[in-house]
Amino acid sequence: MTVKGVLFKKTWVFLLVILALAVPSAVSAQDVPREETLIVAISSQIPDPTNLNLYAPGVSRSNTGLHQMIYEYFFYQNLQTGEYIPWLAESYEYNDDFTAITVKLREGIKWSDGEPFTTEDVIFTYDTLLANPAMTWAAEVANNVASVEAVDELTVTFNLHGPNPRYHLNREAFPAVGIWGGITILPKHVWEGEDPLTFKSSDPIGTGAYTLTTASQSAMVYTRNDDWWGEDVFGILPAPRVVSFQYLGDPTNVAFALAADEIDTPNIGILSLGPFQVVASRNANVSAWHGDAPYAWLDPCPRPLMVQNATAPFDDPQMRHAISLYIDRQAVVDLAYQGTTVPSWGVWPYYDGLQPYFDAVEDLIAEYRMGEYDPAAADEIMTSLGYTKNADGIWASADGEPVSIVYLANGSSTEEMGVGAVVVDQLQAAGFDVEFQALTDPVLGDTILRGQYTLKLHSFCPGYIYDNLLLYHGNFYVPLGEPAPVVRAELVPLQQP
């Protein structure tokens, strides 16, 4: 029996990015004028501000500002356009059978302490990851990379375990970022001889345009490095002289600070639409990405509602199709997400770079009515499958067995709880016996492994066409009760059993 199976393909994406123009105020950092200071509110305190080893389990990359301010990557991918932007590297080239990729590093890059950035740093980082499986993402590297070797001081070759023409898109095994962060190259001259799991890297050395000034549980303050290598290449320095990541407490405090121009933006997920609208009404400097709904830029991680299809009657695709037709996706957007996203027919975000793929399957979308809401059509399917509604208005089989659904949600996720409330209400109204279970780990994870649920909201990152399709490949089947593999196109060759 398998725990994988799609109920319907739906992108429930949410991301509220709030921007405020910096204006002078009483807030300052190291005597730098407010208009030259960028202040970001973060969602929680830093547990140990002395431990800034981003390869140590449990150390936050984003709340600390590490991968935004200190570190940089070979390439950046613009997911909206599909553009692959060179940064620390200038180019890459695969060999004829895609078992190796050679990368040309950009000349003139320096670490923040002035030491040159070379292929020695790249090789050291990968050798360290391959030798220390407990490091974050070490497993992904080991699954992809056999060895890394220098061609010269600025040219490095990654030898792969097998043909993999998409390796350069795997941020978990290659230093290229499409979303959030990725494998990060470490300075050999700093990390050599250190235990990569216990070394705290309290004064992190990176190639980025900022260096760490002060670190505490409530604030991480970075100062611009005016000797940053990028000025010679791009002809410009970042505008803020100081960037501060600050914990201000609950969302109410963050809203007041934003309204008073004491911060410039909250991190993702701190303010919901209501508080944002109140702040924007009081401060003309505050705006979202769009002036009207959905306000936010689309999250690259689509939200599919998945079905545990190892158990009857949900092993029948017609049953799953009926359930899909009973769900009003626009209502989910309006109620659970307050209109800050859009419904979709598939498991990919609506980015321009993906439009050619969407156009190519336009006829199939229409034929299979993907993403549509049509309760009458769903009723017809249920009737054709031999179900009728009993005296309580619940769909039941010919022998009187009601169709029962267990909707599972992460009780610590505001998003999952909100979506679950709306979907459960819709399915109950459609005539299903629905139990809403809100659990947290470790019970949640164990329940999923055992398949003791029917529906569960998930998140697919980063929304690539190939990767998200591969998640449904039967090669990743495991019996209920066994942990499913971490599935990436780059990690698990299709010929494996």
VEXDREN-2710 file (C-alpha; in Angstrom, 1 decimal):
% VEXDREN-2710
k/r/px/py/pz
1/MET/0.0/0.0/0.0
2/THR/1.2/3.5/-0.7
3/VAL/0.9/6.7/1.2
4/LYS/1.3/8.8/-2.0
5/GLY/-1.5/9.9/-4.3
6/VAL/-3.0/13.1/-5.5
7/LEU/-6.5/14.1/-4.7
8/PHE/-6.3/17.2/-6.8
9/LYS/-3.7/19.6/-7.9
10/LYS/-4.1/23.0/-6.3
11/THR/-1.8/25.9/-5.6
12/TRP/-2.8/27.6/-2.4
13/VAL/0.1/30.0/-2.2
14/PHE/0.5/32.7/0.3
15/LEU/3.2/35.2/0.9
16/LEU/2.7/38.7/2.3
17/VAL/5.7/40.8/1.5
18/ILE/5.2/44.3/3.1
19/LEU/7.5/47.1/2.1
20/ALA/8.0/50.5/3.8
21/LEU/10.0/53.4/2.6
22/ALA/12.7/54.2/5.2
23/VAL/12.3/57.7/6.6
24/PRO/14.3/59.4/9.4
25/SER/13.2/58.5/12.9
26/ALA/14.6/58.1/16.4
27/VAL/15.7/54.5/15.5
28/SER/19.4/54.3/14.7
29/ALA/22.2/51.8/14.7
30/GLN/25.8/52.7/15.4
31/ASP/25.1/56.4/14.7
32/VAL/24.1/55.6/11.1
33/PRO/21.2/57.8/9.9
34/ARG/17.8/56.1/9.8
35/GLU/17.5/56.6/6.0
36/GLU/20.7/54.5/5.6
37/THR/19.4/51.7/7.9
38/LEU/17.2/48.7/6.9
39/ILE/15.4/47.2/9.9
40/VAL/13.7/43.8/9.5
41/ALA/11.4/42.3/12.2
42/ILE/11.9/38.6/12.8
43/SER/9.5/36.0/14.1
44/SER/11.4/34.7/17.1
45/GLN/14.5/35.3/19.3
46/ILE/17.8/33.8/18.3
47/PRO/18.3/30.8/20.7
48/ASP/22.2/31.0/20.6
49/PRO/23.5/34.1/18.9
50/THR/27.1/32.8/19.3
51/ASN/26.4/29.8/17.2
52/LEU/26.2/30.9/13.6
53/ASN/27.2/27.7/11.9
54/LEU/24.6/27.3/9.3
55/TYR/25.5/23.7/8.7
56/ALA/24.8/22.7/12.3
57/PRO/21.3/21.3/12.8
58/GLY/18.9/23.8/14.4
59/VAL/20.7/27.0/13.4
60/SER/18.4/29.4/11.5
61/ARG/19.7/30.8/8.2
62/SER/17.0/33.4/7.7
63/ASN/16.0/34.7/11.1
64/THR/19.7/35.4/11.7
65/GLY/20.2/37.0/8.3
66/LEU/23.2/34.7/7.6
67/HIS/22.3/33.7/4.1
68/GLN/20.9/37.1/3.2
69/MET/23.8/39.2/4.4
70/ILE/27.0/37.0/4.8
71/TYR/26.9/34.3/2.1
72/GLU/26.5/34.3/-1.6
73/TYR/26.0/31.6/-4.2
74/PHE/27.2/30.5/-7.7
75/PHE/24.0/31.4/-9.4
76/TYR/20.5/32.8/-8.6
77/GLN/17.4/31.7/-10.4
78/ASN/14.6/34.2/-11.1
79/LEU/11.6/31.9/-10.8
80/GLN/9.3/34.4/-12.4
81/THR/11.2/34.6/-15.6
82/GLY/13.3/31.4/-15.5
83/GLU/16.5/33.4/-15.8
84/TYR/19.6/31.8/-14.4
85/ILE/21.8/34.6/-13.1
86/PRO/25.6/34.2/-12.7
87/TRP/27.1/35.5/-9.4
88/LEU/30.0/33.8/-7.7
89/ALA/30.3/31.8/-10.9
90/GLU/30.3/32.9/-14.5
91/SER/29.3/29.8/-16.3
92/TYR/28.8/26.0/-16.2
93/GLU/29.1/23.2/-18.7
94/TYR/28.1/19.5/-18.5
95/ASN/30.1/16.8/-20.2
96/ASP/28.6/14.7/-23.0
97/ASP/26.8/12.2/-20.8
98/PHE/25.9/14.7/-18.0
99/THR/27.9/12.8/-15.4
100/ALA/30.0/15.8/-14.6
101/ILE/29.6/19.6/-14.5
102/THR/32.4/22.1/-14.8
103/VAL/32.0/25.5/-13.2
104/LYS/34.0/28.7/-14.0
105/LEU/34.3/30.9/-10.9
106/ARG/34.3/34.7/-11.3
107/GLU/37.7/36.3/-11.0
108/GLY/38.4/38.8/-8.2
109/ILE/36.0/37.6/-5.6
110/LYS/37.2/38.0/-2.0
111/TRP/36.1/36.8/1.4
112/SER/35.1/39.6/3.8
113/ASP/38.5/39.3/5.5
114/GLY/40.3/40.0/2.2
115/GLU/41.4/36.4/1.3
116/PRO/40.7/35.3/-2.3
117/PHE/37.8/33.0/-3.1
118/THR/39.0/30.0/-5.1
119/THR/38.3/26.4/-6.1
120/GLU/40.1/25.3/-2.9
121/ASP/37.2/26.7/-0.9
122/VAL/34.7/24.8/-3.1
123/ILE/36.6/21.5/-2.8
124/PHE/37.0/21.9/1.0
125/THR/33.3/22.5/1.5
126/TYR/32.2/19.4/-0.5
127/ASP/34.9/17.2/1.0
128/THR/33.7/18.3/4.5
129/LEU/30.1/17.6/3.7
130/LEU/30.9/14.2/2.2
131/ALA/32.9/13.3/5.3
132/ASN/30.3/14.5/7.8
133/PRO/26.9/13.0/7.1
134/ALA/25.3/14.8/10.1
135/MET/25.8/18.2/8.6
136/THR/22.7/19.9/7.2
137/TRP/22.1/18.7/3.5
138/ALA/25.2/16.4/3.6
139/ALA/22.9/13.5/2.6
140/GLU/21.7/15.4/-0.5
141/VAL/25.3/16.1/-1.5
142/ALA/26.4/12.5/-0.9
143/ASN/23.5/11.3/-3.1
144/ASN/24.6/13.5/-6.0
145/VAL/28.3/14.1/-5.8
146/ALA/31.1/11.5/-6.1
147/SER/33.9/14.0/-5.9
148/VAL/34.9/17.6/-6.7
149/GLU/38.2/18.5/-8.3
150/ALA/40.0/21.6/-9.4
151/VAL/40.9/22.2/-13.1
152/ASP/42.7/25.4/-12.1
153/GLU/42.3/28.1/-9.4
154/LEU/39.0/29.3/-10.8
155/THR/37.6/26.2/-12.5
156/VAL/36.1/23.3/-10.7
157/THR/34.5/20.0/-11.8
158/PHE/31.7/18.2/-9.9
159/ASN/31.8/14.4/-10.7
160/LEU/28.3/13.0/-10.2
161/HIS/27.1/9.5/-9.4
162/GLY/25.3/9.2/-12.7
163/PRO/23.8/11.3/-15.5
164/ASN/22.0/14.3/-14.1
165/PRO/21.3/17.2/-16.4
166/ARG/19.3/19.0/-13.7
167/TYR/22.0/19.0/-11.0
168/HIS/22.6/22.7/-11.4
169/LEU/19.0/23.3/-10.3
170/ASN/19.3/21.4/-7.0
171/ARG/20.0/24.0/-4.4
172/GLU/20.4/21.3/-1.7
173/ALA/23.5/19.9/-3.5
174/PHE/24.7/22.7/-5.7
175/PRO/25.4/26.4/-4.7
176/ALA/22.5/27.9/-6.7
177/VAL/19.4/29.4/-5.2
178/GLY/15.9/29.6/-6.6
179/ILE/14.3/30.0/-3.3
180/TRP/15.5/30.7/0.3
181/GLY/19.0/29.3/0.4
182/GLY/21.2/26.5/-0.7
183/ILE/24.5/24.7/-0.3
184/THR/26.9/27.4/0.9
185/ILE/30.6/27.5/0.2
186/LEU/32.8/27.9/3.3
187/PRO/36.2/29.7/3.6
188/LYS/38.8/27.0/3.9
189/HIS/41.2/29.2/5.7
190/VAL/38.7/29.7/8.5
191/TRP/37.0/26.3/8.8
192/GLU/40.0/24.0/8.2
193/GLY/40.9/22.0/11.3
194/GLU/37.5/22.8/12.9
195/ASP/34.8/20.3/13.8
196/PRO/32.1/21.3/11.3
197/LEU/29.3/20.3/13.7
198/THR/30.6/22.1/16.8
199/PHE/32.5/25.0/15.3
200/LYS/30.2/28.0/16.1
201/SER/31.5/30.5/13.4
202/SER/30.6/33.3/15.8
203/ASP/32.3/35.8/13.5
204/PRO/31.1/34.5/10.1
205/ILE/33.3/35.1/7.1
206/GLY/31.5/35.2/3.7
207/THR/31.7/36.8/0.3
208/GLY/28.6/38.9/0.9
209/ALA/28.3/42.7/1.1
210/TYR/27.9/42.8/4.9
211/THR/29.8/41.8/8.0
212/LEU/28.3/41.0/11.4
213/THR/28.6/43.8/13.9
214/THR/26.7/42.7/16.9
215/ALA/24.7/39.5/17.8
216/SER/22.2/39.0/20.6
217/GLN/19.0/37.0/21.1
218/SER/16.9/40.0/20.1
219/ALA/19.0/41.6/17.3
220/MET/21.5/40.7/14.6
221/VAL/23.2/43.9/13.2
222/TYR/25.2/43.9/10.0
223/THR/27.4/46.7/8.5
224/ARG/28.1/47.2/4.8
225/ASN/31.5/46.1/3.7
226/ASP/32.6/49.0/1.4
227/ASP/35.4/46.8/0.1
228/TRP/32.9/44.2/-1.2
229/TRP/34.1/42.6/-4.4
230/GLY/30.8/43.2/-6.1
231/GLU/31.2/46.9/-6.5
232/ASP/34.1/46.3/-9.0
233/VAL/31.9/44.0/-11.0
234/PHE/28.4/45.6/-10.7
235/GLY/29.5/49.2/-10.2
236/ILE/27.3/49.7/-7.1
237/LEU/27.1/49.0/-3.4
238/PRO/23.8/48.1/-1.6
239/ALA/22.1/51.3/-0.3
240/PRO/21.7/50.4/3.4
241/ARG/24.9/51.0/5.4
242/VAL/23.4/49.0/8.3
243/VAL/20.9/46.1/8.2
244/SER/19.3/45.0/11.5
245/PHE/17.2/41.9/12.1
246/GLN/15.2/42.6/15.3
247/TYR/12.8/40.6/17.4
248/LEU/10.1/42.9/18.6
249/GLY/7.7/40.4/20.2
250/ASP/4.2/39.6/19.1
251/PRO/2.6/40.8/15.8
252/THR/0.9/43.7/17.5
253/ASN/4.3/45.2/18.5
254/VAL/5.5/44.6/14.9
255/ALA/2.4/46.4/13.5
256/PHE/2.9/49.4/15.8
257/ALA/6.6/49.6/14.8
258/LEU/5.8/49.5/11.1
259/ALA/3.2/52.1/11.5
260/ALA/5.7/54.4/13.2
261/ASP/8.5/53.8/10.6
262/GLU/10.6/52.1/13.3
263/ILE/11.0/49.1/11.0
264/ASP/11.0/48.7/7.3
265/THR/9.5/45.2/6.8
266/PRO/8.4/42.2/8.9
267/ASN/9.7/38.8/7.9
268/ILE/7.3/36.5/6.1
269/GLY/4.4/35.2/8.2
270/ILE/4.4/37.8/11.0
271/LEU/1.6/40.1/9.8
272/SER/-1.7/38.8/8.3
273/LEU/-3.8/40.9/5.9
274/GLY/-6.0/42.6/8.6
275/PRO/-3.1/44.1/10.6
276/PHE/-1.3/45.0/7.4
277/GLN/-4.3/46.9/6.1
278/VAL/-4.6/48.8/9.4
279/VAL/-1.0/49.8/9.3
280/ALA/-1.2/50.8/5.6
281/SER/-4.2/53.0/6.4
282/ARG/-2.1/54.9/9.0
283/ASN/1.2/55.1/7.2
284/ALA/1.4/56.0/3.5
285/ASN/4.9/54.6/3.3
286/VAL/3.7/51.1/3.8
287/SER/2.6/49.0/0.8
288/ALA/2.3/45.4/-0.3
289/TRP/3.6/44.1/-3.6
290/HIS/0.2/44.7/-5.2
291/GLY/-2.2/47.5/-4.3
292/ASP/-5.2/45.1/-4.4
293/ALA/-5.8/41.4/-3.8
294/PRO/-3.9/39.1/-3.8
295/TYR/-1.5/41.8/-2.5
296/ALA/1.4/39.4/-2.2
297/TRP/3.8/37.9/-4.7
298/LEU/3.0/34.2/-5.3
299/ASP/4.9/31.8/-3.1
300/PRO/7.0/29.4/-5.1
301/CYS/5.9/26.5/-2.9
302/PRO/2.4/25.3/-4.0
303/ARG/0.0/23.9/-1.5
304/PRO/-1.6/20.6/-2.7
305/LEU/-4.2/18.7/-0.8
306/MET/-3.0/15.1/-0.8
307/VAL/-5.0/11.9/-0.3
308/GLN/-3.9/8.7/1.4
309/ASN/-5.1/6.5/-1.5
310/ALA/-4.0/3.1/-0.2
311/THR/-7.4/2.6/1.5
312/ALA/-10.8/2.1/-0.2
313/PRO/-12.8/3.9/-1.4
314/PHE/-10.1/6.6/-1.9
315/ASP/-8.0/4.2/-4.1
316/ASP/-10.6/4.9/-6.8
317/PRO/-9.6/7.9/-8.9
318/GLN/-13.3/8.7/-9.6
319/MET/-13.9/9.1/-5.9
320/ARG/-10.9/11.4/-5.6
321/HIS/-12.2/13.4/-8.6
322/ALA/-15.6/13.8/-7.0
323/ILE/-14.0/15.1/-3.8
324/SER/-12.0/17.6/-5.9
325/LEU/-15.1/18.9/-7.6
326/TYR/-16.8/19.4/-4.2
327/ILE/-14.1/21.8/-3.0
328/ASP/-14.5/25.5/-3.8
329/ARG/-11.0/26.7/-4.1
330/GLN/-11.9/30.3/-4.3
331/ALA/-13.7/30.0/-1.0
332/VAL/-10.6/28.6/0.5
333/VAL/-8.6/31.5/-0.8
334/ASP/-11.1/34.1/0.4
335/LEU/-11.7/32.6/3.9
336/ALA/-8.5/30.8/4.9
337/TYR/-6.0/33.1/3.1
338/GLN/-8.1/36.3/3.3
339/GLY/-7.7/36.8/-0.5
340/THR/-3.9/37.0/-0.4
341/THR/-3.4/34.2/-3.0
342/VAL/-5.1/32.7/-6.0
343/PRO/-6.5/29.2/-6.7
344/SER/-4.9/27.1/-9.4
345/TRP/-5.5/23.9/-11.3
346/GLY/-2.0/22.4/-10.7
347/VAL/0.9/22.0/-8.4
348/TRP/3.0/24.9/-9.8
349/PRO/2.9/28.6/-9.1
350/TYR/1.7/31.0/-11.9
351/TYR/5.1/32.3/-13.0
352/ASP/5.7/33.6/-16.5
353/GLY/8.6/31.3/-16.9
354/LEU/6.3/28.3/-16.6
355/GLN/3.6/29.5/-19.0
356/PRO/4.8/27.5/-22.0
357/TYR/4.3/24.3/-20.0
358/PHE/0.8/25.4/-18.9
359/ASP/-0.1/26.2/-22.5
360/ALA/1.0/22.8/-23.7
361/VAL/-1.5/21.0/-21.4
362/GLU/-4.4/23.4/-21.8
363/ASP/-6.6/20.8/-23.5
364/LEU/-6.0/18.3/-20.7
365/ILE/-6.8/20.8/-18.0
366/ALA/-10.2/21.4/-19.7
367/GLU/-10.8/17.7/-20.4
368/TYR/-10.3/16.6/-16.8
369/ARG/-11.9/19.7/-15.4
370/MET/-8.8/20.3/-13.2
371/GLY/-9.4/22.8/-10.4
372/GLU/-13.1/23.2/-11.1
373/TYR/-15.9/23.5/-8.5
374/ASP/-19.0/21.6/-9.6
375/PRO/-21.0/19.9/-6.8
376/ALA/-23.7/18.7/-9.2
377/ALA/-21.1/16.9/-11.4
378/ALA/-19.6/15.4/-8.2
379/ASP/-23.0/14.1/-7.1
380/GLU/-23.3/12.4/-10.5
381/ILE/-20.0/10.7/-10.0
382/MET/-20.9/9.5/-6.5
383/THR/-24.2/8.1/-7.7
384/SER/-22.5/6.3/-10.6
385/LEU/-20.2/4.7/-8.1
386/GLY/-23.2/3.2/-6.3
387/TYR/-23.4/5.7/-3.3
388/THR/-26.6/7.2/-2.0
389/LYS/-27.3/9.6/0.8
390/ASN/-28.7/8.1/4.0
391/ALA/-31.2/9.6/6.3
392/ASP/-28.5/11.8/7.8
393/GLY/-27.6/13.2/4.4
394/ILE/-24.3/11.2/4.4
395/TRP/-23.0/9.4/1.3
396/ALA/-23.1/5.6/2.0
397/SER/-22.4/2.5/0.1
398/ALA/-24.9/-0.1/-1.0
399/ASP/-24.4/-1.9/2.3
400/GLY/-25.0/1.2/4.3
401/GLU/-21.4/2.0/5.1
402/PRO/-20.9/5.8/5.3
403/VAL/-18.0/7.4/3.4
404/SER/-15.8/8.7/6.2
405/ILE/-12.9/11.1/5.8
406/VAL/-10.2/11.9/8.3
407/TYR/-8.8/15.3/7.6
408/LEU/-5.4/15.6/9.2
409/ALA/-3.8/19.0/10.1
410/ASN/-0.7/20.3/11.8
411/GLY/-2.1/21.8/15.0
412/SER/0.8/24.2/15.3
413/SER/0.3/25.6/11.8
414/THR/-2.2/28.6/11.5
415/GLU/-2.4/28.0/7.8
416/GLU/-3.2/24.3/8.0
417/MET/-5.8/24.9/10.7
418/GLY/-7.4/27.6/8.6
419/VAL/-7.5/25.7/5.4
420/GLY/-8.7/22.6/7.2
421/ALA/-11.7/24.4/8.8
422/VAL/-12.9/25.6/5.4
423/VAL/-12.4/22.3/3.5
424/VAL/-13.9/20.2/6.2
425/ASP/-17.0/22.4/6.3
426/GLN/-17.3/22.1/2.5
427/LEU/-17.0/18.3/2.5
428/GLN/-19.4/17.9/5.4
429/ALA/-21.9/20.1/3.4
430/ALA/-21.3/17.8/0.4
431/GLY/-22.4/14.7/2.4
432/PHE/-19.3/13.2/3.8
433/ASP/-18.7/12.0/7.4
434/VAL/-15.6/14.1/8.2
435/GLU/-13.4/14.0/11.3
436/PHE/-11.0/16.9/11.7
437/GLN/-7.8/15.8/13.5
438/ALA/-5.2/18.4/14.6
439/LEU/-2.0/16.8/15.7
440/THR/1.6/17.9/16.3
441/ASP/4.9/16.0/16.1
442/PRO/5.9/13.4/16.9
443/VAL/2.4/12.1/16.8
444/LEU/1.6/13.9/13.6
445/GLY/4.6/12.3/11.7
446/ASP/3.8/8.8/13.1
447/THR/0.1/9.2/12.0
448/ILE/1.2/10.1/8.5
449/LEU/3.6/7.2/8.3
450/ARG/0.9/4.8/9.4
451/GLY/-1.6/6.2/6.8
452/GLN/-4.2/6.9/9.5
453/TYR/-5.7/9.8/7.6
454/THR/-7.5/10.6/4.4
455/LEU/-6.5/14.2/3.5
456/LYS/-3.5/16.4/4.4
457/LEU/-2.3/19.7/3.2
458/HIS/1.3/19.7/2.0
459/SER/3.8/22.1/0.5
460/PHE/5.9/21.4/-2.7
461/CYS/9.1/23.4/-3.0
462/PRO/10.2/25.0/-5.1
463/GLY/7.5/24.4/-7.7
464/TYR/9.6/23.1/-10.6
465/ILE/7.7/21.3/-13.3
466/TYR/9.8/18.2/-13.4
467/ASP/10.4/17.9/-9.6
468/ASN/6.8/18.2/-8.7
469/LEU/5.7/15.6/-11.3
470/LEU/8.3/13.2/-10.1
471/LEU/6.8/13.2/-6.6
472/TYR/4.0/11.1/-8.0
473/HIS/6.3/8.5/-9.6
474/GLY/5.6/4.9/-8.4
475/ASN/9.3/4.4/-7.9
476/PHE/8.9/6.0/-4.5
477/TYR/6.2/3.7/-3.3
478/VAL/6.7/2.3/0.2
479/PRO/4.3/0.3/2.4
480/LEU/2.4/2.1/5.0
481/GLY/4.4/2.4/8.2
482/GLU/7.7/2.8/6.4
483/PRO/9.3/6.3/6.0
484/ALA/9.1/7.5/2.4
485/PRO/12.3/8.8/0.8
486/VAL/13.2/12.4/0.4
487/VAL/12.2/12.7/-3.2
488/ARG/14.0/15.0/-5.6
489/ALA/14.7/14.4/-9.3
490/GLU/18.4/14.8/-8.6
491/LEU/18.5/12.4/-5.6
492/VAL/16.8/9.2/-6.7
493/PRO/17.6/7.7/-10.1
494/LEU/14.5/6.3/-11.7
495/GLN/16.1/3.0/-12.4
496/GLN/16.4/2.2/-8.7
497/PRO/13.8/-0.3/-7.3
END
